[in-house]
Amino acid sequence: MEKIKLAIVGCGGMGGRHLLGLQELAQSGMSNVALAAVCDLRRDNAERLADNAASLLGERPLVCDDVAHMVKMRPDLQAVAVATDAGSHHIVACQAFELGLHVLCEKPLGISMRACNLILAAQARAGKALSVAENYRRDPMARLTKALLAAGVIGQPEVMFDLSASGGANILILPWRHYKQMGGMVIDGGVHNADLMLYYLGAVADVFARTRLWESVRYRGARSGVADFYQAWHHEIPAAITATSEDLFVAVVQFKSGAVGNWTQFYAAHGKGFGQKVIYGQRGSLVCGGIRNGSPPVLTLDSGTEITGDGLLDLVPDYHLDEIGERLFGSARPASFTLSFPACDRKLLAIEYHEFGRCVLTGTALEVDGLIGRQALAICYAGLESGVLNRPVSVDDVEQERTTIYEADINAYWKI
C-alpha cells in the first residue's frame, strides 16, 4: 500500500500517543502513513520518541529541533502531525503550510479564533489538506449514538445534558492546561464536548454561560494522568502552580435546530466525580455511548422499555463502521466492546491517521476539517465570552472575531 511520508512535531505525551496510533495502524495491515521524522524544541523529547519509534515501527525516524531544517533534510516529507501544546498550533501549522506540507493538527485547532483564522488562511494559500485530530466522534459508540439519532429512535431531539465534575485541586495532566494563555481545561477538554454536540445535534447558534476560577492554586498529584502517557515528565512538574484559567463552565447552548443544551464542566470538584451525556427527544431519551470505554448507548422509550447493547442494532440496520474501523475493533456493527483506555485511544488515533493518509493520497474529504475544528472551538469561546459579557454570545460572531473580549489578552500574549 502506498504511504505518505509524515513527521510528528511535538514529541511529548501527545506525540507518544500519536506514535502508538501509527503502530496500531501498521499492525492493522492497512497502513498508508510512514513516520519519516520527529521534531521538538526539546531534543531529548525527540530522541526519546525516535527511539520508541525504532522499537515499535522497526525504523528510526530523523530527529530534528527545527521544522524548516527537517524539511531540508527530508525533502520527501508530505505532511506533519502537530502534537505540540495548544498555544503553538498556529505557529507550527502555518509554517508547515508555507513549506508545502499537509497538516494533521491536534485539537483545539488554535489557541484562539484569530489563531484558527491564521491557520485557515495559510491552508488556503498552500492548497493543502488540514485535518483536526478530534477522536471522540470516531469511537464506535459515538457512531452508534449518531446512527440512533439519525434513525429517529427518540424523535426530534429537544434537550441535551452534558454534565461532568472531577479534578479537585490537582494539576490535571500538565500545568499548561491551567493557564489562560494556553487555553485552559475549558478549551483543551471542552472542545471534545463541543465537537460531539456538533456531531450529534448540528450547528450551535449561541451560548449563555457562567464561568469561575475556584482553585487558583493547583498541586502536583502522585501521577500525571491520562494513563501513563505523561508520567515521564512528572518529575518536572512544580509542587504547586497558580492557575489562571476557569475551572467551572456552566452553559445553556442554543442549537440552530431549536434543541437546547445544558452543558456543565467542573474541573475543581472535590469528592465524588460525576459524568453524564443524555439526549431527550419527543419519544424517549438516549444516554450517549461511552467514549474510549466501550459502554453502549441506552435508549428509554415513553413506554418504559429500555434497550441497550445488541438490542439496539435492530433499530439501525444501516449502522456500520468503515473498513479500518471494522478491522481495528473486530466488528462492522459493534454494540459495545471491552478495551482498556490506552488500547481504545491508539485505535482511534489510527483511524484519524488512516483517513488523513487517504485524503493526501486520493483527495477524499476529511470528516473534521479546519472549518469544523474552528466551529467546535468557537462554541467553547462563545461560552467564555458570555461569562465576561453576561449575555448570550453568537458562535458566528466568535468565529468571525466580532466578539473577542475574553480572547484579547490571549492574542496579545501570542502577538497575533
Secondary structure by P-SEA (a helix, b strand, c coil): cbbbbbbbccccaaaaaaaaaaaaaaaaccccccccbbbbccaaaaaaaaaaaaaaccccccccccaaaaaaacccccbbbbcccccaaaaaaaaaaaabbbbbccccccccaaaaaaaaaaaaaacbbbbbcccccccaaaaaaaaaaaacccccccbbbbbbcccccccccccccccccccccccaaaaaaaaaaaacccccccccccccccccbbbbcccccccccccccccccccbbbbccccbbbbbbbccccbbbbbbbbcccccccccbbbbbcccccccccccccbbbbbbbccccccccccccccccccccccaaaaaaaccccccbbbbcaaaaaaaaaaaaaaaaaaaaaccccccccaaaaaaaaaaaaaaaaaaaacccccaaaaaaccccccaaaaaaaacc
